[in-house]
Structures are given as structure tokens and as C-alpha cells.
Amino acid sequence: MTDSTGAARPLSVLVVADEAVSGHFLARMLAAAGFAPRVAAGVAEGLDALEAGGIDLVVAGALSLDAALSSAIAAAGRPLVVVEAAGAYNSVALPKETASVLHLAPPLDAESFLAAVRLAGGMPPEVAEVARHLERFRERREFLGRLTASFLDECPGRREALARAVASGSCPLAAREAHGLVSTALAMGSERLAALARKIEVAAREERSEELAAMLPELDAALGRVEAYVRSVLPGGNGQSRPVESNS
């Protein structure tokens, strides 16, 4: 983040505590990692801090998220990280206007917590789309496992095959691999990824080979970010993060 002069400044994080989550404990981790935390001891202080402004991101204990605080966070357009404690899950529906939401399930460790804050603070649009999509299947763990495993099995190979096809000038092969990536992206809920892959598919079918090399890096980088995110929310990743809340 930058201040009014353009100079870099730490990300300002509002930490809203509840009876199960220690705001000061989270704030110490944030401060040690270079963030600028502000602790609110409950909903009323959280609302006051949001009204005062200067907040980039909100970290909230799950039990603190009543309708008033959830609406204020959505109205402020700030990303949200929800920290759940054992037996303290809050089923309050978040407004669909909420910028982005990441859930952290217990047990909490510093690495996964800070990774979630960093991700929420600068979540690329294609990652936000995928995270929201995956959240819809949060309670269908077997299906979610199959979906993410299929993506991680298929995507790296398609990325490599597309890069080889573009490098060799093989437009038919590039079109085939790009078409496969369109389907992969849509299965993961990302219209942005699908659109990037579709542009390459169309260019390849029209044999605009010179354009393909220039178009590939944007798609490849976006796919790489989504792969990294999907790995991070799996039990074999950091084992803690859960995807972005679906409000649809």
C-alpha cells in the first residue's frame, strides 16, 4: 500500500476480537510480520474503526460477525479474513457485496494465518473467482477433493503443452490445449481464466501465431496463481485456509 505521497506503508489491518479469538494475539503476529494492526474489542469498536477509515483489511473472529459488522465491512469494500475457533463457527450469511472472504479453520498457526492475510490483501481477480466457487462446496468435501485434484492433475500439463505448441508455432495444437484450459477454468469457476484461454484459442484457430507468444504470459501467470492458491487450501497445502465465502 502507499500513502498520499506515494510512499509505501504497511497494510492496515483491523482485528475484531470475540470471546473465542484473542485480538491481541493476532495483532502481535501481524505486527511481527510488518503489518499495522488495530484491535477492536468487539463489534461496537469494530464499527467505530471502520467508520473512522484508514483500514485496508479486516480480520474478525467468527462469533463477532453479526449483521451490523458484516454489512459495514461490505459497505467499506474491505477484504475479510474470518478466524474460527473450535466449536465457534458462525453461520451468518455475509452480504454479496463483500469484497472477498477467507476462512481459517482451527487449529490456527502463524504461517497459515499470515498467508491468508497476505492473500486477502491482494487477491488477484482470477483467484477470487476460484475461491468463491470452491467455497460453494465447502461441506461436500469428497466432491471438493475430486474437483481440486482433477485441476491440479490436469492444469500443469496443459500449461506446459500450450507453451510448447506456441513455441513451436503449432497453431492446431495450441488451439486444442487452449480449448482444454477454457473448460478447466470454467470447471473451477473462473470466467477471467476462461476468457484469457479463449482469446488464445481463437488466435490459434485463426493462425495468428505471432500474437500467441505475446498473449501466453498473462494466461500462464494467472494459471500459476490459481494453482498456488488451490494447493494452499488443500489439507496437503498449509492445511488451514478455506476458500472465499460464496454469497450467491
N, C-alpha and C positions, 0 to 999 in steps of 0.2 A: 504494500500500500504506500501511497505518497501523501504528504500534507499539502497545504495550499501553495507552498513554494515549489512543489515538485520533488522535495527531498523524501527519501524513503523513511517510513515509520513502521513500527511494529503493528501487527494486526490486533485491533482492539476487540477483546472477547468478553462478553457479558456472561458470567456464570451464575445461573439461578439455582440455588440450593433447594433441597427438600429434606424431609425427615430421614430419608434413606441415603442421600448423596451429600457428601461434605464439599461445600463450595470452596472452602479454604484449601482443602487437599488438592482439588483440581486446579485451583489458581496457582498453587506452588509449582505444579508440573508445567503449567503454561508459562509461567514467568521464567522458569529454568530453561525453557526451550526458545525463549526470545519473543514470546507474545506479551501483550499488555492486558492482563486480566482485570476485570472489575467484578466483585462478588455482590450479589443481591441475595439477602437472606429471606427468600420467599417471593411470592407473586407480587405483592404491593411494591416492594423495592425494585423488582424487575420491570414493572410497568413504568415506574418513575425514571429508571435509567434509559429505557427505550424512548420515552418522551423527551428526555434531555438530549438525546442524539449522541453521535460520535461512536456508535457501536458498529463493528463490521460483521460480527458473527455472534450467535447465541449458543451457549452450552447450557442445557437445562436438565435437572433431574426429572425423570418421567412423571413423578407424582406432582410436580409443580405446574404441569401443563393443563391448566383449566381453560375454559373457553376464552376468557378475557386475555390471558397471556398469549395463547395461541394466535388469537386474532391480531394482537398488537405486533407480534413477530412477523406475521404475514403482511400486515399493513406497512411495516417498516422495510419489507423486502430483504430481510436478512436471512442468510442460511442458518440452519439449526442442527445441532448435534444433541440427540437425546441420550442421556445416560440412564440406563436401567439398573436397578439393584435387584438382587434375588427376591422374588416374590412381590415385586413392586411395579409390575407392568401396568401402564395406563392405556386404556383403550380409547381415550378421547380422540375423535377424528380431527385431524388438522385441516385447516382451510385449504381449498385447492389452490389458492393464490400463494401459498408458502413457497419461497424461492427454491429451496432444496432441503432435504432432511436426511440425516444419517442416524441410525440407531446403533448403540453399543450395548451389547448384552453382557451380563456378568459371566465370569469374573473379569474385572477391569484391570488392564495393565497399562503402564505408561506408553509403551510403544504403539499399541493399537489405538489408544486414546488420542495421542498426538497425531498419528497418521490420519485419523478421521477428521480432526480439526483442520489439518492442512488441506485435505481433500475437499472438505466442505467450503473452505475459504477460497478455493479457486477451482471449483469443479467445472471441467470443460463440458460443453453442451451435450456432446455425444455420450459422455459418461453419465450425466444427469438423466438422460433418456433411458439408458440401460438400467441404471439403478432404480428408477421409478418402476420400470417394467418388472424387474426381479422382485421388488417388494410385494407385488400382487400375489406372488406365490410363496410368501414367507411361511405360511402354515402348511404348504404342500411340499415338504422337504424332499421327498423322493423325486417328485417331478422337477423341482428346482435343481436337484443334483444332476439329473439326466440332462436338463437344458444347458446348464453351465459346463458340464463335462463335454457335451457334444460341441459346444462352441470352442472350448479350449483344445479339443482334439482336431477340429477342422480348420479354425481360423489361421493358425501359424503356417500350415501347409499351403493354404490358398494364398496367403500373403507372399510367400516365397515363390510359388508358381507364377503368380501375376508379375512379380518383379522380373523373373527370368524371361517371361513372354515379352514384356515390354523391352527389356534389354536386348533381346534377340530380334525384335521387330516382328514377332509373330502376332499379327492382329487377331486372327481367329482364336488362338489360344488365350490371348488377353481378354477377348470378349467373353469366352467361356468362364474363365476364372472370375472376372468381374461380376458376371451374372450370378455365379455361386455366392459371391460376397454380398450381393444385394439381398439374396434370400437369407443368408446368415444374419445380416444386420437387422432385417425385419423380424426374424425369429427372436432376436434379443431386444426388440422394441425401439431401435434407433432409426428414426427417419433420416437424420443427418448422415449417418454412415451409409444408409441405403442410397441417398441422393449422390453422395460422393462416388460410390461404386458404380451407380447407374451412369454418371457422366463419363466415366472411363469406358464402360461397356458400349455406350453409344459411339464414342470417339473411335473405339476399336472396330466396331462394325462398319463404320464409315471410313476405315483405314486411314485415320488421321494420326499416323504413327509418331510424327514429330511432337504432337501435343501430349501424347501419353506419358512421356518421360517427365514432362513438366507437371502433370496432374497427379502422378503417383505419390509423391512425397506427402501431400496433405492427407490422402486416404490412409497411407501406411502409418503415419504418425497417429492419426485418430484411432485406428485399429489397435495400435500398440498401447494407447492409453486405456482403451476399454479392456484389453486383455489383462493389463496390470490391475485394473480395478476388480475385475471378476476374480482373479486369483486372490486378491486381498480380502474378499468377503467370504471365501470358502473356508471350511474348517482346516484345510491344509495350508491356508494362507496365514493370516495373523490370528485366525480362529475367533475373532471377536466382532468385527464390523458386520453390520447388517445393512442391506441396501436402502436406498432412498424411499421414503414413505410415498405410497400411492394414494392420491386423494381423489382419484376419479371413480 
